[in-house]
Amino acid sequence: MLKKSLVYLFSLVLIFGAIPIFKLTAASLTTGSVSLGDSRINASNVTYTITFSGVTLTPIKCIKVAFSDAATAGSKPSGMTISSLALSGTSNYIPTPASWTPSNDNTGGVSSITFATGETPASATARTVVLTTITNGSVAGTIYFVQFSTYNNVDCATSPVDNATIAFIYTNGQTVSASVDPTLTFSVAGVASAASVNSSTTNVTTTSTTIPFGTITASTNKIAAQDLSIATNAGSGYTVTIKYTGTLSNGSGGVITDWTGTNASPTTFSAAGTPAFGYTTEDAVLGTGTAGRFTSNKWAGFTTSPLEVIYNAAAASDTVRIGFQAGIATTTPAGSYTTTVIYTATPIY
């Protein structure tokens, strides 16, 4: 029970993203990637976005997706469930995704998505198959594979058109390291107090896994930072996103509201005395919207959807600083305030 001061503890558990990597095995498909909406082991209702270029522009009647522990044949990843797998209407691999129906073999880890009339992909580039309602596997640090193929027959076996194999890894709370030609490494390091982050000065010392804001008062905002390091030889570079699992709260109704700036339009953080929680990035060459929108000490509020904080359009080895800021009012309820932040790094091939 607090008697003389209000103590606001903020502990962030970083969940490192499952980093998609791939090796093409088909004659037609030339580039591709797979991105997981939530990369933690055992996560449910996860969306897998599979993207390819070099798509053959002929009719297809089956899209077959097999999840396996081997590049060919193999078994479904341990703990993975695809019983409720569905094809999202945002898929653009085929013109009318609503016309296609998945048939899911959960035991074998195979989904056969068919349309008896068949359709021809509208373009050979940037074609996506978005699969939803998947439960991730239960083993971190093991390479798994998406075996992707299309057919001009609803038997999903004859009249093959395109195919490729993409590898991915589930990781949870550890430094990410992946190497499957091309290569990728990703790590997080703490930053000391009195360091600079996007024209602000930190007054909190962080580690690679925690951001302990400690006691926050209405007279002084708390500012912290972490350094994200990523290296890849993927020809089209990489992107890193950030999200949280929910509003910074004390579990008893007390919340520190999200800063009103957005990722698309960040703004200068409020002076001390206003309840707010947000983030900033020192990357001035983002790949979406205005590239340098966070420069000049601009901040944005968190959401539960992934938001771009680091981008490079080419193979690179970069270290970029991410900042966190929190403020309270004199009326902010006492308690220990927590949330979980998730970084996800995705190479682009």
HELIX and SHEET records of a PDB file:
HELIX    1   1 PRO A   97  SER A   99  5                                   3    
SHEET    1   A 4 ILE A  15  PHE A  16  0                                        
SHEET    2   A 4 VAL A 341  PRO A 347  1                                        
SHEET    3   A 4 TYR A 238  TYR A 244 -1                                        
SHEET    4   A 4 LEU A 307  ASN A 312 -1                                        
SHEET    1   B 6 ILE A  21  LYS A  23  0                                        
SHEET    2   B 6 PRO A 160  ILE A 169 -1                                        
SHEET    3   B 6 ILE A 143  TYR A 151 -1                                        
SHEET    4   B 6 ILE A  60  SER A  68 -1                                        
SHEET    5   B 6 VAL A 110  GLU A 119 -1                                        
SHEET    6   B 6 THR A 101  ASP A 105 -1                                        
SHEET    1   C 4 THR A  31  LEU A  36  0                                        
SHEET    2   C 4 VAL A  46  SER A  53 -1                                        
SHEET    3   C 4 ARG A 127  ILE A 134 -1                                        
SHEET    4   C 4 ALA A  86  LEU A  87 -1                                        
SHEET    1   D 5 VAL A 176  SER A 179  0                                        
SHEET    2   D 5 THR A 183  GLY A 190 -1                                        
SHEET    3   D 5 LYS A 222  THR A 232 -1                                        
SHEET    4   D 5 ALA A 316  GLY A 327 -1                                        
SHEET    5   D 5 ALA A 276  THR A 281 -1                                        
SHEET    1   E 2 SER A 196  VAL A 197  0                                        
SHEET    2   E 2 SER A 200  THR A 201 -1                                        
SHEET    1   F 2 LEU A 248  SER A 249  0                                        
SHEET    2   F 2 VAL A 255  ILE A 256 -1                                        
SHEET    1   G 2 THR A 267  THR A 268  0                                        
SHEET    2   G 2 LYS A 298  TRP A 299 -1                                        
END                                                                             
